[in-house]
Amino acid sequence: MIEEQVTPEMVFSNNKLYMKNAPVGKSVEVYSIIGNKIKEIKITSSEFEQELNLRRGIYIFKVGISVWKSVIK
């Protein structure tokens, strides 16, 4: 049996991270633009929401092999 891979969807708004189709049990890793790991957050549900309180800058979010970049103004 072949498992279908569902790609998570991520939106970052008002210093909150929102995810749909999030892989429960995995973690969201947050990196600065220079590659320093800032946070690691365990995903607890497939419709996931987490306040991050990040400073202005460019951040990289990684879940498994999925990667997103976000600019916080």
Secondary structure, 3 states (H helix, E strand, C coil): CCCCCCCCEEEEECCEEEEECCCCCCEEEEEECCCCEEEEEECCCCCEEEECCCCCEEEEEEECCEEEEEEEC
